[in-house]
């Protein structure tokens, strides 16, 4: 443990930020998996809603600096492309 009070507070803050960031990244992964599962199942009813939630979650993470904006755009683009192709064939 640090000897200096402000450094001890920094350690606590960085731990809280790390937990918050990991939770946001996990939320992104969960929504992406759910959306991909719906796309492969060709569930046309739930894909648009899941896609919207996933895009919103990814955008929020990018806005907060948890993931890079280009990474967010890439994830959304790939999901949209898969969804469009799946719904087109279905």
HULINPE-V920300 format. One record per backbone hydrogen bond with DSSP energy under -1.0 kcal/mol. NH is the residue of the N-H (numbers start at 0). CO is the residue of the C=O. Records with the same first field share a line. If there is no record, write none. Layout:
BEGIN
NH=CO  CO
END
This chain:
BEGIN
7=3
8=4
9=5
10=6
11=7
12=8
13=9
14=10
15=11
16=12
17=13
18=14
19=15
20=16
21=17
22=18
23=19
24=20
25=21
26=22
27=23
28=24
29=25
30=26
31=27
32=28
33=29
34=30
35=31
36=32
37=33
38=34
39=35
40=36
41=38
42=37
43=41
46=42
49=45
50=46
51=47
52=48
53=49
54=50
55=51
56=52
57=53
58=54
59=55
60=56
61=57
62=58
63=59
65=60
71=67
72=68
73=69
74=70
75=71
76=72
77=73
78=74
79=75
80=76
81=77
82=78
83=79
84=80
85=81
86=82
87=83
88=84
89=85
END
